[in-house]
Amino acid sequence: MENYTLKDFTLQTLRTDAIDRTIQFKKWHKQAKQNNHQVFWTKAYGAVKPEMTIEDPSTGLKRKVISFVSNDYLGMSQRPETIQAGIQALQTYGTGACAAPSIGGYLDIHQELEKEIADFTGQEDALVFSSGFGVNVGVLNALLGKEDIAFIDSQVHSSVLDGLRGTNTKNIGHNNPEYLEFILQNERSKYKTAMVIIDGIYSQDGDIAPLPEIVTLCKKYNALIYMDDAHGIGVFGKNGRGIAEYFNLLGQVDIITGTLSKAFGAVGGFVACSKDMADYLRLHANTTVFSSSLTPQVTCSVLKALELIKTDKSILQKLWDNVNYFRKRLLEEGFDIKQSVAAIFPIMIRDPYKTYEVARLLKERNIYAMSIVFPAVVNKDSRIRVSLIASHEKEHLEALITALSEIDKELHIK
């Protein structure tokens, strides 16, 4: 039987109408069910944390697992302090502002959070959004038009690409300052605004942007720097202030975006930038102008998470103890994790079908880790993606190492 991949059912691959395409997609669903490869949209019972309960798609029964799917890097979603802050906000403000921030939904706690984020990221001002994905879409839609250009790293998040549909783009490869300079030399003068867009930490490989070199080039060629620091903020730098702090470049990045759903343990996102730009975006970034405000519970839980990050350094230290230990053990066992330096570990399998098999066999051993395939990565870069958080314990990490080593004997994944 032919092994289908998600790439077989894209708009570009399956050139038919929308209804027929959804019918054809049943082939992939049938294959996944037959092979027990139903890894997406797995139902969870209760909190997403290191030990959790999910539905086993092959039986429909509950299964207790050790989980490596959460990006709650500092465990903030489960801390009693952040939970209590959210409860108090619910009692004071209710369940939602129920209006866009521009027309009545802007609360005092939203302004407080924006000031805290601006200070934390080393910027003049900040705006919060109810969706992290919506930050990049709304900000880039507002800033770049038909006479501008974005020079984008090939591994930026999908939300960045969605935000650039109305402007010109050039791919600059991945973490390649030499090629970036070549492109800037040849293309910068043709456009009114030039913006170099990178991630601080890349979400699939866990590698880090060469920010110092990019800052130097952007100053030399009069280009703006836009850094999505979703996986760096709260995690990197001596005080958890992100990749800019890690490289001692606070205040040197024009625009920093990020999410509230990772190190801050909630949902939503932010942009931190100059005050002039923030004032402009408040009325031009459509994903906040036309979207209801961040809920009071989320806002106050994030404020408390920020406070904890700044005052309790042991939380961040526990995360890095886990990261350093796990990297050492994976390398000792001979697994390919590319150039990861973060809490994200790509266990490279490089074949979509085999990747699904690894995820299935891990689940049989009560380990929950995601298979990452197209469209998140190209088929030859399929991998198991492991996220570590501060609340993992060493026995959780060793259980995964043991399971991967057992599976290697069957599938040869090293």
ABEGO torsion letter per residue (X at the ends): XBBBBAAAABAAABBBBAAAAAAAAAAAAAAAAAAGABABGBBBBEBBBABBBBBBAAAGBBBBBBBAABABAAGAAABAAAAAAAAAAAAAAEABAGBBAABGABBAAAAAAAAAAAAAAGBABBBBBABAAAAAAAAAAAABBAABBBBBBAABBAAAAAAAAABBBBBAEBGBAAAAAAAAAAAAAABABBBBBBBABBAAAGBBBBAAAAAAAAAAAGBBBBBBAAAABGABEAAGAEAAAAAGABGABABBBBBAABAAGBBEBBBBBBAAAAAAAAAABAAAAABBBBBAAAAAAAAAAAAAAAABAAAAAAAAAAAAAAAAAAAAAGBBAEABABABBBBBAGBAAAAAAAAAAAAAAGBBBBBBBOAABBAAABBBBBBBBAABBAAAAAAAAAAAAAAAAAAGAX
